[in-house]
Amino acid sequence: MEQRLEYELNDSSPEERKRFIRKTFDDIAGTYDLLNRVLSFGVDMSWRRYAVSLLGNIRDRRALDVCCGTGDFTALLSEKGARVISLDFSLEMLRKGIETGRMGGYPVAADAAKLPFRDGSFDTALIAFGVRNIPDINVFIGECFRVLRDRGDLIILELTRPGNPIMRLFYRIYLHIGVPIIGGIISGRPTAYRYLSKTIASFIDPVSLGRMLERGGFANVRIYRRFFGVATILHCRRDRDALMPIQ
């Protein structure tokens, strides 16, 4: 069980971990939005808004919200006039998003590493707090490359670790003690929040993720650190001169 609680890159046989992750998110769907606000001290939506602002004018652009959860990104994109498809493999998350009215478009239940769309279907793809829960990240990157048009944008928003040693120490204490306790009390699922805190603590750093994106055919990778590096946004574009990555 302990191995499942750690982040692990696995492009060849990720199914067991995916089953665990799907059940984890199904279990916490009811309190997911509340805990996002509580555990981020209310600033997670400002990170999302900043990420969307990097795209500029997206009116009538086709956008894919990957690992959409209950639809926070979807709602922001829709407000900006984008035509959004929301995708998640947790049915309970999708149901919650539909109930709250955030997913007025086309919610799709599917694996982020097996996107059920034709090549070049989207102008932009975004994923918030989901990439560290994808064990086959290289496959996911290849799928994003495939479904984006030439010069299409990919935005990744993820929880990361501060660079400042003092901030990192306090953040580590918060991750290992505060998050499981608060998350467990509110959700009733302490194991889920122990898992989530450990994936943050063990996930690859943003620079390494940026290199993976470049190897996957994306160019102009920009890294934006927010709130002392607690969250990081990566913005890149599908390079028209790159070959389709080989899976």
Stockholm file with secondary structure:
# STOCKHOLM 1.0

chainA/1-247         MEQRLEYELNDSSPEERKRFIRKTFDDIAGTYDLLNRVLSFGVDMSWRRYAVSLLGNIRDRRALDVCCGTGDFTALLSEKGARVISLDFSLEMLRKGIETGRMGGYPVAADAAKLPFRDGSFDTALIAFGVRNIPDINVFIGECFRVLRDRGDLIILELTRPGNPIMRLFYRIYLHIGVPIIGGIISGRPTAYRYLSKTIASFIDPVSLGRMLERGGFANVRIYRRFFGVATILHCRRDRDALMPIQ
#=GR chainA/1-247 SS CGGGGSCCCCSSCCHHHHHHHHHHHHHHGGGHHHHHHHHTTTCHHHHHHHHHHTTCCCTTCEEEEETCTTTHHHHHHHHTTCEEEEEESCHHHHHHHHHHTCCCSEEEECCTTSCCSCTTCEEEEEEESCGGGCSCHHHHHHHHHHHEEEEEEEEEEEECCCSSHHHHHHHHHIIIIIHHHHHHHHHSCHHHHHHHHHHHHHSCCHHHHHHHHHHTTEEEEEEEEEGGGTEEEEEEEECTTSCCCCC
#=GC SS_cons         CGGGGSCCCCSSCCHHHHHHHHHHHHHHGGGHHHHHHHHTTTCHHHHHHHHHHTTCCCTTCEEEEETCTTTHHHHHHHHTTCEEEEEESCHHHHHHHHHHTCCCSEEEECCTTSCCSCTTCEEEEEEESCGGGCSCHHHHHHHHHHHEEEEEEEEEEEECCCSSHHHHHHHHHIIIIIHHHHHHHHHSCHHHHHHHHHHHHHSCCHHHHHHHHHHTTEEEEEEEEEGGGTEEEEEEEECTTSCCCCC
//
